[in-house]
Amino acid sequence: MTTVIKTINLNAWYGEKLALIDVNTEIEENKITAIIGPSGCGKSTFIRCLNRMNDLVDIFRYEGEIIVDNININDIEPEALRKNVGMVFQKPNPFPKSIYDNIAFGPKIQGVKDKGELDSIVEQSLKKAALWDEVKDRLKDSALGLSGGQQQRLCIARTVAVEPEIILFDEPCSALDPISTSKIEDLMIELKKKYTIVIVTHNMQQAARASDYTAFFLDGKLIEFGDTKQLFRKPVEKSTEDYIIGRFG
Amino acid sequence: MLWDAWDKGADWLSIKFLTSFPSRFPEEAGIKSALMGSIWLMVLTAIMSIPMGIGSAVYLEEYARKSILTQLIELNISNLAGVPSIVYGILGLALFVRGLNMERSLISGALTLTLLILPIIIISSREAIRAVPSSIRDASYALGATKWQTISYHVLPAAIPGILTGNILALSRAIGEAAPLLMIGALTFIAFTPESIFDPFTALPIQIFNWASRPQAEFQYLAAAAILVLLALLMTMNAAAIIIRNKYQKNLKW
C-alpha cells in the first residue's frame, strides 16, 4: 500500500482561532477515506488544506507538514497542486456556461487547444462521471439547466477532466436527494480504481457504505483513524462511539 | 416640464435642425456642431474611462490587500462620486486647459468628464464583480486556474452585464453635464464640426443653455427642440443598458 497524502503535526488557524490541532494522517492510494465529525470540528478545514484552497482565505495560516506524492505542498505552485488534487464542493457549482465549456475549461488552461482532443476529453470525462448518456445531445446547453444531481456529476466530470490523482469531496451529497446521492456514491466507488478519494460527510451511513477508511475529528483533533468496518463496529475511543451511535453531533 | 419642452420644441424638430450649424437667425439655426461635439465627447470619454474604471475595480476587488491605504482609496472614491460636477470643471480648467496646455479642446472636455464619471464606473463595476458568487471562483481555482485565468474566464464574463449597465448609466450622466464643460470654456457658437481631439467644441447641454438664456422667443423653441434631442439620446442609452442587462440575466442564474 502506498501513502499519497501525509500530514505531520498539522496545526491550522483562522485568525486567532485554532481550527486543527496536531493532525497526523496517512491517506492511502486508490482508497476512499471518509472524514466524519460534528459541525465545526475542522473536517472541511482539513481537506481544504490538502489542495491549498485555504490559501485564498486571508486570515488562514498553518504549521506542520503536508506531503502529497512525497513532495511538501509548499514546494510547488498552488495551481500545479490543485490540478493534481481536484475538489468537488458541497453545493454543485457549475460555471454559468455550456456543459461542454464547463468541462473544457480545465484542459484549456492546461494548454490543450486542439478541438478534437478537447471533444474527446469532454466525452471521456462525462462517461467517467456517468453523465454522458444523459447530456450527449445537449452539450451546448447551459449547465444551469441540469438537475442538482446532474450538476454535481458535471462538477465531478470537470474535476476528472484535468486528470488529477486525488479527488477531494467536501460533503458532495448534502444538497442532493437520496437517488442522486446513491448515484454519486456508486460513482465514487467506481472512481477509486483510478483515483484516491477523500470525502467529508455528515452522513454516517454514507461513510460506512462507501469508504475504506474513516477518520473521526472532534474539536480540531483527529480522535480516531482506521479501517471503516472496524471503526464503526468497534471504535476504540469513547467519543467516537458516542458520535457514531448519535449521542451528540 | 417635459410637456412644455415637447409643446414648444416639437415643431422645430427637423432634419435641417439636426444638420445645420447654430445661427443668429432662429429659422436657420441647428445643432449639428453640438450633437457632433456631444458624440465626440462621449466616445472619447468612454474610451478613457471604461478601461480605467474596470481595471481599477478589478484591482481593488480582486488584488488589493485590505490595508489602511486601500481603505483610504475606497473612501475617497465614494466621496469623489458625490463631488459636484462644477468642481470637476474647475479641476479640468486648472489641470488640463491651463496646466497641460490642452486649451479649450475636446480632449480637455473628455478628460474632465472622465474624471467626473470614473468614481461612478469604479463603484458600479466593483458591485458587479462582488456579486459574482465565490463558489464560481472556488471552482475555477480548484481546477488549477491562476488568479488572472479565474478573473478573465469567469469573474468578468459573469459580471459584464452589471458592469455595462453601470458604465452606460455613468456615460449618460456625462452627456447631460453642462457645468464642467462651461467651466473649462467650451464655446457656445461653433460653425464647424471638430476634426481632431484638439479642436474647440460645443456640446448639447451648452447649446441648450445658450439658447435658453436668450431673450427672443424663437430661441426658447430651439432650446426646447434641442432638449428633446438630448432626452432621446439619453433614453436610447438607458434603454440599451436595460436591454443588455435583461439579455445577459437570462443566461445567468445561480
Interface residues (C-beta under 8 A of the other chain):
Chain A: N51 M53 L56 D58 E79 A80 R82 K83 G86 M87 F89 K91 N93 P94 F95 P96 F105 G106 I109 Q110 S142 L144 C155 R158 T159 V162
Chain B: R65 K66 P133 S135 I136 R137 D138 A139 S140 Y141 A142 L143 G144 A145 T146 Q149 Y153 H154 A158 N251 L252 K253 W254
